[in-house]
Amino acid sequence: MRLSRSFVPTLKETPAEAQIASHRLMLRAGLVRQTSAGIYAWLPAGWRVLQKIAQIVREEQDAAGAQEILMPTIQPAELWRQSGRYDAYGPEMLRIVDRHDREMLYGPTNEEMITEIFRQSVRSYRELPQNLYHIQWKFRDEVRPRFGVMRGREFLMKDAYSFAIDYPSAVLEYRKMMLAYMRTFQRMGLKAIPMQAEAGPIGGNLSHEFIIVAPTGESQVYYDAAFERIDPASGDFSFDSPADLNRFFSLLTTPYAATDEKHDPALWRNVAEKREGRGIEVGHIFYFGTKYSEPMGLVVAGPDGRPVHPFMGSYGIGVSRLVGAIIEASHDEAGIIWPESVAPWKAVLLNLKMGDARCDALCEEVYAGLGAEALYDDREERAGVKFADADLLGHPWQIIVGPRGAAAGTVELKRRATGERAELSVADALARIG
């Protein structure tokens, strides 16, 4: 994409309302624009990041055996009355009355709706287990939306829902999601720490939240350094092997981790390497048994023919929240430092002298070799402006073409994360970027 023809409205000054790094940088880099309190429009660069994060989430959910669907954002209030949550959920729920005086709501989550879909469709234990997910916009009317997309009112979320015939089968589904989540965050360049958590308004008696460590995290966290050595993508763990899932779950739950509210120094006695930092929640999973299937009348025939209420779990990842969380974990004074897997463009090509025949010709050659994952800064701007915007947008690679290099047929390649620079031929630069 040529920057001169692109809608990437960067800002030199930091907007006054931006309180944390990710909010400042997302506005300055032209990823989003606020339309009302806690609600954002995603501009082309931000939308590309959001799509890449969603695709990684999707691939790991599919690998774990979950199946993608799409449920509506607007739900009938009656379903929530059946579960008992309509009045209990609180003012965060946006309640709506349609033109026929039917009570509706803008869904903050989908336990009731997926239970209703299953109630209409599944009859026998032979059809279980099942795990369905979707990636959908949600709305929760936060009393004080702040920190940009980190705590907005409208947000993109992956939520999955599992159904199993008994407790052991349900726990295996839960553990599949734990493995899928750890792989998901690793692919985004994040080290996630699973912590036992309260179930909150979702309910249930088994729950973990996934925390990434960042200097500007919302809460203080304490954890065993053993978490930093767990590799969910090592090939040692299989979604199809209960023994592997149990072993992985044991690895994740044996080391000690806690938020500040639950910190207990006595539990640190056997921890060789203690870690402490600030944490951001990016995912939350719940097992809650028959909390929804029983009051909503979801039953299937068990192996002995008797009716059974399926055992359920739900699993959320904040897709739009992850954009902010990744930036909080990976930035410097100059701007964002994207992991390659989610960067809006893998590389930016900087033409330092537009109109120079050799610079223009070499840039066109490089641009053709880079393909769709490149942004070509072909603007009639000073070199300093181009360098500043390239660092601000956080492209993993910068390819710099100036008159001296163009005359020699070489380019300068800069790695954004390290600042490392090298003079290379076009072929070698393209090979290095991969």
KAHUKA-V840489 format. One record per backbone hydrogen bond with DSSP energy under -0.5 kcal/mol. CO is the residue of the C=O (numbers start at 0). NH is the residue of the N-H. E is the energy in kcal/mol with one decimal. If there is no record, write none. Layout:
BEGIN
co:CO nh:NH e:E
co:CO nh:NH e:E
END
This chain:
BEGIN
co:0 nh:2 e:-0.5
co:0 nh:375 e:-3.1
co:1 nh:4 e:-1.7
co:2 nh:5 e:-1.5
co:5 nh:7 e:-1.0
co:7 nh:9 e:-1.6
co:14 nh:17 e:-1.4
co:16 nh:18 e:-0.6
co:19 nh:23 e:-2.4
co:20 nh:24 e:-2.9
co:21 nh:25 e:-2.4
co:22 nh:26 e:-1.8
co:23 nh:27 e:-2.7
co:24 nh:28 e:-2.6
co:25 nh:30 e:-2.5
co:25 nh:31 e:-1.1
co:26 nh:29 e:-1.1
co:27 nh:10 e:-2.3
co:30 nh:42 e:-2.3
co:32 nh:40 e:-3.2
co:35 nh:38 e:-2.5
co:37 nh:152 e:-2.4
co:37 nh:153 e:-1.6
co:38 nh:34 e:-2.5
co:38 nh:35 e:-1.4
co:40 nh:32 e:-1.8
co:40 nh:42 e:-0.7
co:42 nh:46 e:-3.1
co:43 nh:47 e:-1.9
co:44 nh:48 e:-1.6
co:45 nh:49 e:-2.6
co:46 nh:50 e:-2.5
co:47 nh:51 e:-2.0
co:48 nh:52 e:-2.5
co:49 nh:53 e:-2.5
co:50 nh:54 e:-2.2
co:51 nh:55 e:-2.0
co:52 nh:56 e:-2.4
co:53 nh:57 e:-2.7
co:54 nh:58 e:-2.6
co:55 nh:59 e:-2.1
co:56 nh:60 e:-2.2
co:57 nh:61 e:-2.6
co:58 nh:62 e:-2.1
co:59 nh:63 e:-1.3
co:60 nh:65 e:-2.2
co:61 nh:64 e:-1.6
co:66 nh:132 e:-2.7
co:72 nh:106 e:-3.3
co:74 nh:104 e:-1.8
co:75 nh:78 e:-1.0
co:75 nh:79 e:-0.7
co:76 nh:80 e:-1.8
co:77 nh:81 e:-2.0
co:78 nh:82 e:-1.4
co:79 nh:83 e:-1.0
co:79 nh:84 e:-1.7
co:79 nh:85 e:-1.4
co:84 nh:88 e:-2.1
co:89 nh:92 e:-1.6
co:91 nh:140 e:-3.7
co:92 nh:94 e:-0.8
co:93 nh:105 e:-2.3
co:95 nh:103 e:-3.9
co:97 nh:100 e:-2.1
co:101 nh:97 e:-2.3
co:102 nh:76 e:-2.2
co:103 nh:95 e:-2.7
co:104 nh:74 e:-2.9
co:104 nh:106 e:-0.8
co:105 nh:93 e:-0.6
co:106 nh:138 e:-1.1
co:109 nh:113 e:-2.4
co:110 nh:114 e:-1.8
co:111 nh:115 e:-2.2
co:112 nh:116 e:-2.3
co:113 nh:117 e:-2.3
co:114 nh:118 e:-2.5
co:115 nh:119 e:-1.6
co:116 nh:120 e:-0.7
co:117 nh:120 e:-1.0
co:117 nh:121 e:-2.7
co:122 nh:300 e:-3.1
co:123 nh:126 e:-1.8
co:124 nh:127 e:-1.8
co:129 nh:162 e:-2.7
co:130 nh:66 e:-2.4
co:131 nh:160 e:-2.7
co:132 nh:68 e:-2.9
co:133 nh:135 e:-0.6
co:133 nh:158 e:-2.1
co:135 nh:156 e:-2.3
co:137 nh:154 e:-1.8
co:139 nh:141 e:-2.3
co:141 nh:144 e:-0.6
co:145 nh:150 e:-0.8
co:146 nh:149 e:-1.9
co:147 nh:150 e:-0.9
co:148 nh:151 e:-0.6
co:150 nh:145 e:-1.4
co:152 nh:139 e:-2.6
co:154 nh:137 e:-3.2
co:155 nh:318 e:-0.8
co:155 nh:319 e:-1.8
co:156 nh:135 e:-2.6
co:156 nh:158 e:-0.6
co:157 nh:316 e:-2.3
co:158 nh:133 e:-1.8
co:159 nh:314 e:-2.2
co:160 nh:131 e:-2.3
co:161 nh:312 e:-1.4
co:162 nh:128 e:-0.7
co:162 nh:129 e:-2.0
co:163 nh:310 e:-3.0
co:165 nh:169 e:-2.1
co:166 nh:170 e:-2.5
co:167 nh:171 e:-1.7
co:168 nh:172 e:-1.7
co:169 nh:173 e:-2.0
co:170 nh:174 e:-2.4
co:171 nh:175 e:-2.1
co:172 nh:176 e:-1.8
co:173 nh:177 e:-1.7
co:174 nh:178 e:-2.1
co:175 nh:179 e:-2.5
co:176 nh:180 e:-2.7
co:177 nh:181 e:-2.2
co:178 nh:182 e:-2.1
co:179 nh:183 e:-2.3
co:180 nh:184 e:-2.5
co:181 nh:185 e:-1.9
co:182 nh:186 e:-2.1
co:183 nh:187 e:-0.8
co:184 nh:187 e:-0.6
co:184 nh:189 e:-2.5
co:185 nh:188 e:-1.9
co:189 nh:191 e:-0.7
co:190 nh:212 e:-0.7
co:191 nh:193 e:-0.5
co:192 nh:210 e:-2.6
co:194 nh:208 e:-2.7
co:198 nh:201 e:-1.1
co:199 nh:202 e:-0.8
co:205 nh:286 e:-3.0
co:206 nh:196 e:-2.2
co:207 nh:284 e:-2.8
co:208 nh:194 e:-3.0
co:208 nh:210 e:-0.6
co:209 nh:281 e:-2.8
co:209 nh:282 e:-0.9
co:210 nh:192 e:-3.0
co:211 nh:279 e:-2.3
co:213 nh:216 e:-2.1
co:218 nh:278 e:-2.9
co:219 nh:259 e:-1.5
co:220 nh:276 e:-2.3
co:221 nh:257 e:-2.6
co:222 nh:274 e:-2.4
co:223 nh:226 e:-1.9
co:224 nh:227 e:-1.4
co:225 nh:228 e:-1.3
co:226 nh:229 e:-1.0
co:229 nh:231 e:-0.7
co:230 nh:233 e:-1.4
co:237 nh:240 e:-0.9
co:239 nh:241 e:-0.6
co:240 nh:244 e:-2.3
co:241 nh:245 e:-2.5
co:242 nh:246 e:-2.2
co:243 nh:247 e:-2.6
co:244 nh:248 e:-2.4
co:245 nh:249 e:-2.1
co:246 nh:250 e:-2.1
co:247 nh:251 e:-1.9
co:248 nh:252 e:-1.8
co:249 nh:253 e:-1.8
co:250 nh:254 e:-0.7
co:255 nh:223 e:-1.9
co:257 nh:221 e:-2.8
co:258 nh:261 e:-1.0
co:258 nh:262 e:-0.5
co:259 nh:262 e:-0.8
co:263 nh:266 e:-2.1
co:264 nh:267 e:-1.8
co:265 nh:268 e:-1.1
co:267 nh:270 e:-1.6
co:269 nh:271 e:-0.7
co:271 nh:273 e:-0.5
co:272 nh:224 e:-2.7
co:274 nh:222 e:-2.2
co:276 nh:220 e:-3.3
co:277 nh:213 e:-2.1
co:278 nh:217 e:-1.3
co:278 nh:218 e:-1.5
co:279 nh:211 e:-2.4
co:281 nh:317 e:-1.7
co:282 nh:209 e:-2.8
co:283 nh:315 e:-3.2
co:284 nh:207 e:-1.8
co:285 nh:313 e:-2.0
co:286 nh:204 e:-1.1
co:286 nh:205 e:-1.3
co:287 nh:290 e:-1.9
co:288 nh:311 e:-2.7
co:289 nh:293 e:-2.0
co:291 nh:295 e:-1.6
co:292 nh:297 e:-2.7
co:293 nh:296 e:-1.4
co:296 nh:298 e:-0.7
co:299 nh:307 e:-2.8
co:300 nh:124 e:-2.3
co:301 nh:304 e:-2.2
co:305 nh:301 e:-3.3
co:307 nh:299 e:-2.4
co:307 nh:309 e:-0.7
co:310 nh:163 e:-1.9
co:311 nh:287 e:-2.0
co:311 nh:288 e:-0.9
co:312 nh:161 e:-2.3
co:313 nh:285 e:-3.2
co:314 nh:159 e:-2.3
co:315 nh:283 e:-2.3
co:316 nh:157 e:-2.7
co:316 nh:318 e:-1.3
co:317 nh:321 e:-1.9
co:318 nh:322 e:-0.7
co:319 nh:322 e:-0.7
co:319 nh:323 e:-1.0
co:320 nh:324 e:-2.5
co:321 nh:325 e:-2.9
co:322 nh:326 e:-1.6
co:323 nh:327 e:-2.5
co:324 nh:328 e:-1.9
co:325 nh:329 e:-1.2
co:329 nh:336 e:-2.1
co:331 nh:334 e:-0.6
co:334 nh:331 e:-2.5
co:338 nh:341 e:-1.4
co:338 nh:342 e:-1.1
co:345 nh:396 e:-1.5
co:346 nh:374 e:-2.1
co:347 nh:349 e:-0.6
co:347 nh:398 e:-3.0
co:348 nh:350 e:-0.7
co:348 nh:376 e:-2.9
co:349 nh:351 e:-0.8
co:349 nh:400 e:-2.8
co:352 nh:355 e:-2.0
co:354 nh:356 e:-0.5
co:355 nh:359 e:-3.1
co:356 nh:360 e:-2.4
co:357 nh:361 e:-2.5
co:358 nh:362 e:-2.5
co:359 nh:363 e:-2.1
co:360 nh:364 e:-1.8
co:361 nh:365 e:-2.5
co:362 nh:366 e:-3.2
co:363 nh:367 e:-2.2
co:364 nh:368 e:-1.4
co:365 nh:369 e:-1.5
co:366 nh:370 e:-1.4
co:369 nh:372 e:-0.6
co:370 nh:373 e:-1.1
co:372 nh:345 e:-1.3
co:372 nh:346 e:-1.6
co:374 nh:348 e:-2.8
co:374 nh:376 e:-0.7
co:375 nh:2 e:-3.3
co:375 nh:377 e:-1.5
co:376 nh:350 e:-1.5
co:378 nh:380 e:-1.8
co:381 nh:385 e:-1.8
co:382 nh:386 e:-2.7
co:383 nh:387 e:-2.3
co:384 nh:388 e:-2.4
co:385 nh:389 e:-2.2
co:386 nh:390 e:-2.2
co:387 nh:391 e:-2.4
co:388 nh:392 e:-2.7
co:389 nh:393 e:-1.1
co:389 nh:394 e:-0.9
co:391 nh:335 e:-1.9
co:393 nh:337 e:-1.5
co:395 nh:415 e:-2.4
co:396 nh:347 e:-2.0
co:397 nh:399 e:-0.6
co:397 nh:413 e:-2.9
co:398 nh:349 e:-3.2
co:398 nh:400 e:-0.5
co:399 nh:401 e:-0.5
co:399 nh:411 e:-2.5
co:400 nh:351 e:-2.7
co:401 nh:405 e:-2.9
co:402 nh:406 e:-2.1
co:403 nh:407 e:-1.1
co:404 nh:408 e:-0.9
co:404 nh:409 e:-2.9
co:405 nh:408 e:-0.6
co:408 nh:425 e:-0.7
co:410 nh:412 e:-0.5
co:410 nh:423 e:-2.7
co:411 nh:399 e:-3.2
co:411 nh:413 e:-0.5
co:412 nh:421 e:-1.6
co:413 nh:397 e:-2.4
co:413 nh:415 e:-0.7
co:414 nh:418 e:-2.9
co:419 nh:414 e:-2.6
co:421 nh:412 e:-3.0
co:421 nh:423 e:-0.6
co:423 nh:410 e:-2.8
co:424 nh:428 e:-2.5
co:425 nh:429 e:-2.6
co:426 nh:430 e:-2.1
co:427 nh:431 e:-2.1
co:428 nh:432 e:-2.0
co:429 nh:433 e:-2.0
END
